[in-house]
């Protein structure tokens, strides 16, 4: 992200603003933006817990059950859809599978090699060595 010149030096654009995170309820297939809080927010429809999906989550359409099943696996593996560096200056979107075929390929490689599935879900090419 670009930096602003302030106080005679470069300052991170995200240093003064706290952006909302995306939270998703996989069972209802809906997502919300909320400020991060202490207790995990609950879904207003089913009162189940919302999973934190990160800053760069783009929710699939509600009727797209296949895409939501992939989102469920990614979020349950503990991954988030992030593209921010820790300070917010850099923006390098991380790969996350979008289709069931991409998910199946990573599951096969995980079973064959013994690499954790969560690690393979973050790679664009599952066969590429780390």
N, C-alpha and C positions, 0 to 999 in steps of 0.2 A: 504494500500500500504506500501511497505517497506520504511524505513527511512534510510538515509545515515548518517554516522558519519563525520561531517565536523566541523571545528572550535572547536573541543573538545566536541561537543554535538550533539545530534540527530537533523537532519534537515529534514523537510518535502520534499519528492521527488518532489512534484508539486509546491514548493515555487518559483522556478526559471523559470519554463516553463509555458507558457499560451497555452493550447491546443485549437484547433478549435472546435466549436460546430457544430452539425448537424442541418441543416435547411431543411425543406421539403415543397414542393408544392403539396398539396393534389389533386388539380384539374388535374395537369399534371402527378401525381404519380411519382415524382422524388425527390431525396434528394442531398444535397451538404454539404460540410464542409466549413465553413467560420469562420474567426475571428469575435468575437462579436464587433459590431460597434454601433455608435450612432443611425443612421437611420436604420430601418429594411431593409434588402436586398430584392431585387425584383427578381422574377423568370425570367431567361433568355428566357424562351419559351413563357410565357403568360403575362409577366410583372406584375403579381399579387404579393402580399406580400408573402414572405416565412415565415413559422411558425418555431420558434425555437423548436427543438425536444430534445435538451440536448446532453450530451456527449456520452451516451450509446445507441443511437437509431440504430436499425438494420432495415433498410428499407425492406419491402417485395418486391417481384418481381413486376415488372411494370404491368404485366397482372393479378395479383391477386387483383381483385376489392374488394372482400370481406374483405381481410386483410387491404387494404387501407381505407375502410369505418370505420373500428375499429380505425385505427390510426387517422383518421379525428376527431372522437368523443373525443378521448383522448386529442389530441392537442387543440381542440376547448374548452375543459373543463378547459384549462389552466395548464394542467400537462405536465411534460417533462419526458423523459426517462433518469433518472439520477441514478447513483450508487455511486457517490462521496459524501463524507462528505464535509462540507463547506471548510475545509482546504485541502482536497484531500488525506488525510492519510488513512482514512477508505474507504472500498469499500463494501457497502451493497446494492446490486441491489434492487430497489423497484419494486413491482409487477405492471404490466400493462396488461390488457386483450389483448389477441392475436386473439381470435375468436369471431364470432358473438354470439355464445352460452354464452360465459362468459359475454359479454356485455348485452345480454338480461337478464341474471340472476341478474346482478347488477341494471339494470333499474327496474325490478320487485320489488326488495328489497327497492330501493329508493322510489318507488311509495307507497309501503306498510307502510314503517316506517317513511317517511318524511325526511330521511337523504339526504343531497345533493349528487347528482350523482358523483361529482368530488371527494368527500371523499371515496365513495365506489369503485371507479375505482382504487384506490391505495391499496385496501385490497385484499389479496389472497383469503380469505373466506369472502364473503359479509355478512354472518350472524353472524360473530364473532363480539362481542361488542368491541367498541373502548377502 
